[in-house]
Amino acid sequence: MTALPVSDTRGRSIRDLRISVTDRCNFRCVYCMPKEVVGPGYQFLPHAEILTFEQIVRLAKIFHGHGVQKIRLTGGEPLVRKDVEKLIAMLAAALPGVALTLTTNGSLLNAKAEALKAAGLTRITVSLDSLDDATFKAMNGAEFPVARVLEAIDAAAAAGLAPIKINAVVKRGVNDNQIVDMARYFKGSGNIVRFIEFMDVGTTNGWKMEHVVPSAEVVRAINEVFPCEPAHANYYGEVAKRWRYADGSGEFGVISSVTEAFCGSCTRARLSSDGMMYTCLFASKGYDLKSLLRGGKSDEEIRDAITSIWRSREDRYSEIRTTETARASKVEMSFIGG
């Protein structure tokens, strides 16, 4: 039986699937996996609880039948998952024409870039919150230097994964004084830096509204030095608002989940490494697809389960965010990716 595209209670379809391939990471970023919480004795998922590559591909094919056109691999840090390039090759073979992307902290990318491209990866996004070594090390919690991430970006470009998107989470009083420096560095490079508002994902990152730097402020700061103008979205539901430099030297983006909610056009479903489906980045609960996979359910039965989950979806967290909802129990970013 062929599945058909399905819409939720607000008419939003499933277009993008974000798959966390591991809950582990070699960084301890303050806004995602702070080392005060995820310390040396932290219990990650046992390997037996994580979906196999074959199970991931099977679910991806079912989601594709519901209209998914882009798959993003996340973590944790996806490159710490052994042989992740084999998973990419399996997805590329099973889903020709579907865009395969990956978000990484860049720490292992230098050695993996060519293999990822050869396996069928379409694009890559690298997280880099500052060009200042001290600031970056303070934010990544792992004493990892900026230079090695920049080398990884160059390696990915050389491997044919350009243009590369660079994600920078902006936090008031930490790296907000470095916005223009970041824009300057990547301006004219062909790569695209995207400034992300600090979000209240999960409950362990100490989020406060006063730590948020509104995207409008980011744009004003850049425009004062490098005049820019808004550009049209590349596709419906694109989370980043695009800004083009007036001199034609490229673009940057802003992701404004806090101050300019885009819930109304959200087409993303998320799959955790242990097979839970989440319908929102700020979800408090997931839906167990792994038990269906391992319990012998057919593809049709799993399709029907996904259909039922998505049709009842009402998520609009960023539209209704308050101080109280920010404190509510939510799944951690490290568990389902960004």
N, C-alpha and C positions, 0 to 999 in steps of 0.2 A: 504494500500500500504506500502510495506516495503522499508524503505530508505536504501541507500547504502553509504559506505564511500565516502567522497568527498575530492578532492585536490584543493589547491589554485594555483595561477599562477606560483609558484616556486616548485610545486609538494609536498607541505606539507599538510598532512592530519590533521583531528581533532582527537586528542587522549585524551587530558586533558580538563576538564571544571572546571573553577574556579568560584564559585558562592558567591557573596557578599550577605550576609543575612541581613545586616544592614549598614548604613553609620555612625552609632554612635560608639563612643569609650570612655572608661574611662581614657585613656592615652592621652597625647599630645606630642607624640614623635617628635623630631625636624626634622626628615627626612620625616615625613608623615603628621602629623596633628599639626603643631606648634601652641602653644597657643596664639601667637601674631595674628594669623589669625583666629583660631577656638576658640574664646573667649566665655565668659558666654552668650552673646546674639546671638551666631551663630544659624542660622536656619537650622536644620536638616530636612530631608524629613518627611512630615506628614505620619502617619501610613497608611492612605488610599492609598498612592502612592507606598507603598512597596508591592512586590509580596507576596501572601499568600503561605503557605506551599504547598497547592494543586497545585498552579500555578508553583511553583518551580519544583515540582516532574514531572509535565506534560512536562515542557521544558526539564528537565533532560532526560526523556525517549526519547524525540525526538532527542536530541543530541546523546544519546546512539545509536540510529539507524544510525547515521552518523559515528560511530566508537569510540565514547568516552569510555575509559576503566578506567578512574580515575576521581573522582570528589573531589575537595577541597573546603571546606567551609571557607570563609574569611569574612572580614568586611571592614571598622571598626573592632570592636572586636566582633566576632560571638557569644561569650557566653553572651553578653548583650541582645541578641535577646531572648525573653521569650520562654521557652519550646523548645529550639533548638534541644534538644535530641529527641523530637517527630518528627522533620523533618528528622533527621538521621534515625530513625526507619522506616519512610515512604519511604525514598530513598532505604534503605537496602531491604525492602520488594519488592519494585517495580523493583529493578535492582540487582538481585542476581549475585554475581561474580564481580561486579564493586567495585574497591577500593574506600572507603570513608575516606577522610582525612580532617583535620581541622588545621588551623593555629591560634594561640591564644597568647595573651601577658601573659597568665598564672595567671592573677589576680583573676579569678573566677574558675580556673581549679580544685583547691583542693576539692571543694564541688561538682564538676560536673563529675570528672573523671570516677567514677564507672558507673554512669548513661549513659555517652557517650559510654563507652565500651559495656554496656548491650544493648544499642540501635543499635549497629552494626558498630560503628566507627572502622576503620581498623588501622589507624596510626594518630599520632598527632605531630605537630611542635610547639615549644614554642620559642617566641622571647625573647632574653636576650643579650643585647649589651655589658654588662660589669659585672664583679664580684665585682667591687668596688662600694660601695653603693653611694658615692657622684657622681661618674661618671654616674652611672645608673639612679639615680634620675634626674640628669641634662638632660639626654637624653630622659627619658620618660615623663618629664614635669608634673608628678603627685605625686612626693614624694613617690613613691612606692618602698619598699625595696627589695633588691636582695634575702634576705632569704626567703621571701614568694614565689618568683618564683621558687627557688630551692626546696622548700617544695612541690610545685605543680608538678614539674617534677618527684619527688619521688612518689607522689600520682598517677600520670598517669602510672608510671612504675608498681606500685603495683596493679593497676587495669587491667594490661595486655596489655597496649598500647606501650610497649617497642618493639624495640629500639625507643627512642624519638630523633627527630632532633631538634637541638637548632640553631636558626638563629641569627647571630650577624652582624649587619651593622657596618662596620668599617669606621670611619671618621678621616681624618688627623688632628692631634692636639687635638683630643678629647679622643679617646680610642685606638689609634693605638699602644700605648705603653703597652697595656694589652693583646695583641694577644697570646703570649706564656702562660700567666697565664690562659687564657681561655682554650687553648689546654691542658695544664697540668691538669686542674680540671676535664675535661671530658674524658681524656685519660684513657682507661681501665675500664670505667664505663659501656660500652655497648651502651651508647648513642653517637650521632654523632653531633658535632658542625660544623656549616657551616658559613664561613666568607663571607659576601656579600659586594661587592663594593658599595659605596654610589652612588645612581643613581639620575638622573634628572627627576624623575617622577613628573608630575604636574608642577606647576610654583611657589609654595609657600615655598619650603624648602631651598631656598637660595643656591642651588647647584652651585659649582664651581669646575672646573677640579682639582685645586690644593688641594681640600679636598678629592680627591679620593686616596685611598691606593691600588695600583694594586695587584691583587691576587698573582702575581709572588713574590712580596715583602713579602706577608703573608707567602707563602710557604717557602721562604728562611729563614725567622725568625724562623719558627717552626723547620725546618730541622737542623738548627744550634744547637738546643737543643735536639730535638727528631728526629733522622734520619728517613726519610720517602721516599716512592716511589709511583709513580702513580699507580692507580688501574683502571680496566676497568669499564665503565659505566654499571649500572644495566639494562638500557633499552635505546632504541633510543630516543633522545630528552631530556635526563636527563640534567637539567640545571646546576647542581653542578658537578664539576670535583672532583673525589674521590682521596684521598691520604691515603695510608696505612702506619701505623707505622712499621718500620723495625723489631721491637721486637715482633710483633704480637699482640700488645695491643689495636688494634682497628683502627679507621680511622677518618679523618676529611674531610671536603669538602670546596671548594671555588666556589663562583658564580661571574663570571667576565663579567657582562653585558656591562661594559664600555670599558675595555681594550682588551677583547677577545670575541667579539660579537658571539652569537650563534643563530642569527636570522635564519640561513639556516636550522636549525633542530627544529624550534619552532612549536609545535603542540598544543598550548594552545588557547582556546577561553575563554572569560570572560563575565560573566553576572552580571550586577550591581543589587543592591537591588530593584531598580525601573524598572527592566526589560529591560535594554539596553544591547545589545550585543556589545562587543568590541573585536577587532581582534589583539590588541597589547597593552601591558602595557603602551606604550607611545602614545596611540591614542589621536587624537584631537576631534574625534567624535565617537558616537555609533549609533547603529541601534535599533529602537524601536520594541521590541518583545511584550512588555506588551499590546500595543494597538491592536496587532493581537489576543492575548489571550482574552482580555476583549471585543474585537469587534466581537467575535463569529466565528473567523476563525477556520477551521478544522485543525487537526494535519497535514494532508497532505499539506495544504496551508502554515502552519508554517515551515514544513520541506523544502518546495520549497524556502521559503524566506531565510532560513539559508543556503541552497545550493547556492543560488545566491550570498549572502554576502561573503561566504567563497571562492567561485570560483574566485571572483574578487580581493581577498586579495593579496596585494603586499608588505605588511609591512616588513621593514628591518631597523628600526630606528637606532638600535645600530651600524649597519654597516656604516651608513652615518652621525652619530652624529657630529655636529659642535657646536661652541659657539652660533651661531644663532639659530639652531634648538633647542638647549637646552632652549632658551628663549621663544620659540613658545608656544602658548596655548595648554595645554594637560590636560587630565582628571587627577584629583588628586588620589593618591594611596589610600587614605582613602575611596574613592568612589567605587573602583573596586578591592581592595585587592592587595597583592603583586604579 
